[in-house]
Structure formats: structure tokens, C-alpha cells
Amino acid sequence: MSSSASARRKPVLYADIEALPEGVVGEIIEGELHVHPRPAPRHALVASRLGALLNTEFDEGMGGQGGWVILDEPEIQLGENILVPDLAGWRCSRLPELPEKGPFVIEPDWVCKVRSPSTANDDRLRKLPIYADHGIGYVWLVDPMVRTIEVLKLSDGKWTLIAKHGDEDHVHAEPFEAAELPLSRLWDKRSAERA
């Protein structure tokens, strides 16, 4: 695109996301609107089960030990970017109350992305640097097809892979190391039986 064409390009705004039809997810990444379909069933199953496990252990209102607010698909504003991870978690001390509407403006302490063919490249190549630039301490990358979780920790502004867990492991994964998570409860057993 020529410099004059890019100068004339209309900026992407949150209103552009709000105007999208139901059934799609909109994100603003580096000034561009990215639209993708809602998660596929296996993707949604893994994200839902992981959120349920973490909320059971870490949300005081769910009978857990407390200390965290963990939400499915929150819109998060990080500078000019609006990202929608599959799950995000805030320590309660940093998020005293939920916003009434619009994206969260307080950065989460942890985000989780479940691998999807439509977003995998953006997740690693474009979103990880944005999460790092905004000081998000942990990112989990979950792959439901190969049944793995990569645990990334931000150290000196760079991502470090601190653990990779898979399949039937029982893990104490940062920042939720206080509880054991049985990964076998995440995966869709029916698809393994057919494979």
C-alpha cells in the first residue's frame, strides 16, 4: 500500500467491533481489524473445561481458595489493540470490580490461547509481543489436537518457555501452581477413540 493510501485509511475503532454480526470474534491488532469465526467445538470444549477447573480452584465464589477472577473470551484493550484471548485471569487485588461494558483496560496477569488453525499464526507472531509489551506475566498456549499446554513466563520483556505438559499429566503450572490440574479432564476422549 502506498504511503498516501495508508495515510487515508480510516482508523479501526472499537465501534467497528461492536458493528460486527453475531457469531464472529473481532480483534484490533496493530491497527487492523481481524475477524474470525467463533471457536470450533473441540476448541470451545477445552477452553470451557480449563476455565471450569481454574475457577473451581481459584475463584472464591466457586468455593475455591480465591485470589483470581478468570473469564472466558474477555475483550482486553492493550494500547491501541483489542484482543480476545480464550481465557484471561486477573489477581483480585488488581481487578477490584468488573467494568460495566466495553473492553477491560486493566491488563490481565495471565492469558490462555487455545490453538485454532484460523488464529495460530496471529497468536504466536503478533499477539505474544503485544502481551509482552503490556507486562502480562504468563501465557498458556493450549493445543487440543496434540493435547499439550505450553507455559510461557515473561522475563525481562521476553517470553521463556518454562514448562510443556501434555495428555494425562497432573500439573502445578504457573501462575496456578497452588493446585494440581489433571490435564486428562480437558481433552475430548471421543475424538481419541476414533483416531
N, C-alpha and C positions, 0 to 999 in steps of 0.2 A: 504494500500500500504506500502511496506517495505521502510525503510529509504534509502536503496540503490536504489530502484526503483524510489522514488521521487527525489533523487539526479540526476538520469539520465534523468528525464523527461525534455523535451525541453521546454524552457520558451515560453510563449504565447506573441506574438508581435502584434503591430498594423497591420503589413503586413498580419497576419492571418485573421484579419477582412476584409481587402481590398480584400483578395482572395475568400471571400465567394460569393456564387451565388446571383444574384438579387432576391429580394423577401423575404429575411430574414434580421433580425437585429442581429448584433454581438456585444457583450459586453465582456470586460475582467473584471471579478470580482474576486478579491483575487487570481490572478494568473491563473484562469481558463477561458477558452473561453466558453461563453454561447451564444447559437444561438436559436432564436425563430422566428416564422413567423411574417410577417407584421401585424399591428393591424387589428382586425376584424372590419367590417363596423360600428357597433354601437360605438365601442371604438374610431375609427377614426373620426366619426361624432362629438362626444362630445369634443374631443381634438381640432378639427378644429374650432368648434363654440366658444369654450373658448378662443382660440388664437385670433380669429377674434374680439371678444368682448374686450379683453385686448388691442389688437393693436389699435382698434378704439379709445379707451380712453387714451392710454399711449404712442403711437408711434407718434412722431411729424410729420413724413412723411405721416401718415394716417389721419392727421387732428386732432389728439388728443392733449392732454396737454404736451406730450413729457416726457422725462426723462428715458425711458426704451427702450431696444432692446429685443424683445420677439420672439423666434424662435421655429419652430416645429422640434422635434427629432434631436437636435444637438448632436454630439459626444463630450463628455467632458472628458478630462483627469484629473483625481484626483489621484495624485501619480502614482502608477502602474496600477490603474484601469481606464478603459474607459467605461463610462456609457452613455446611450442614453435615457434620460427622454422624455416623450411625448411633454413637453414644458419646456422651460427654459427662464429666464429673467435676464438681466444684467442692472444695472443702467448705463446710458450712460457715466457717469463720470468714471466708472470702465472699460468700453469697448469702447475706443475711435475709434477703427476700427475693422472690421471683419477680421479673418485670411483668407488667400488665399486658404488654404487647410488643411487637417488633423483635428485632434480634437482641440477643444478650450482648452487652457491651463489656462485661467483665469476662476476661479470658478464663477458660476452664483450666483446671490443674491436670486434667487427663482427657484424652480423646481416643476413640476407638473407631477404626475404619474396617468394615468387613469387605473383603475383596469382591469386586464386581468387574466383569470384563469392560463395562462401559466407563468405569471411573478409575481403573487401576493405575494408568499412567499419570493422571492428574493427582491421585493420592500421593504417589511417591515423588514425582518430579516437581509438582507445583505447590501442593498443599503442605508437605513436610517443611519446606523452607519458610513458609508463612507461619506455621505453628512455632517454629524455632525463633523467628524474628519477634514473636509476641510472647516468648517466655513460657510457653506451655511445657510443663515438666516431663510429661510422659505421653507417648502414643503407642497404642497397641494396633498392630496390623493382623487381622484375622483372615485366614483363608479357609472357607468351609469345604472346598473341594479336596485339598490335601490335609485338612484338619490340623492346622498349625496356628499358633499365636506367636508373633514376634513382639517382644517388649523393647521399646526404644526409650532411652532416657536422654534428656537434654543436658549436656555437659559442655561448658564454655562455648555455648552457642551452636554446638554441633550434636547431631544425633549419634548415640552409641547403642549398638545392639547389645543389651545386657542379658537377654535370655531368649531362647526359642523353645517353645513347648509344643507338644502335639498329641494327637489322638487320645489315648487313655490316661495321660499324665494327670497327676494330682499336684497342683502348683500353688506356690505362695509368690505371686507375681506383683512386683512393684507397680503402683503405689498401694496395692491392696494385699500386701504380704501378711497382714494380720490374720487372714483367713485362708483356708485351703479351698481351692476351686477345683472340682473334679471335671476336667475337660470333656470326659465321655458324655456328660449331660448336655453338651452343646450341640453335638453333631446329629444329623438326621440318619438314624440307623437304617431306615428303609432303603435309602439310596445305596448304602454299603452292601446290603443284602442282594441288591440287583446287580451290582458291579462284578 
